[in-house]
Amino acid sequence: MPYGGGGTLEDWQNGVTDPYDPNNYRRHLLTTYNIDRIIDPNCDKMININEEVPIQYRQDYLRLLYNKLLSSIDPRIVGPVRRQIEAHFAQLAVNIIDFADRDDDDDNGVLDPDSVTTFVDPCGVTHYGFEAQPFITEIGMKSKPGSIYCAVELYNPFD
C-alpha cells in the first residue's frame, strides 16, 4: 500500500505506521528528523562520525560507535570469524574518532605528538587510532654512475 499509486492518504498512513506489521515498519522514517535520516531503523539516533568529540567524552563515544558497528554483525557468525570482525570494527571505530579529532588535547593550538586515541576492546586488546595517511601516487628513480636520484609523489585527499 505505501508504494502503490492507489488508495487514500489514511490507507497509506496505516500501511506505513501499523505497529503490528513487522514487514511494513517505517515509523522511524516519519519523524521530524527524517529529512537527513538521523534516526536509525531501531529508533535510535544515528552517530555523526564527522563530529569532533570533546576529550572527556571520547571513550564513551568510541564505545557507542563500536557497539553500533557490532550490532551490524549477523548473530549466526560465531567463533574466530566473529572475533576477527569485532577486532576490525574496534580498529575502525578508533580510526574514525582519531580522524575527527584535532590532536590538540589541551587546546593550546599546538599539535601534541603524544596525543594518541586508543580503545581497549572487550577482549582486552588495545587498538590505536591512525590519522588519514597520504597515498604514494608516483615514484621515479634515475641512476648514473656515482649518483642516484629518487622522487616520490604524495597525495593526501584528506587535506
Secondary structure, DSSP 8 states (H G I E B T S, - for coil): -TTSS-S-HHHHHHHHH-TT-GGG--GGGSSTTTTTT-B-TTS-B---TTS---GGGHHHHHHHHHHHHHTTS-TT--HHHHHHHHHHHHHHHHHHHHHHS-S-TT-SSS--TT---EEE-TTS-EEE------EEEEEEEEEETTEEEEEEEEE-TT-
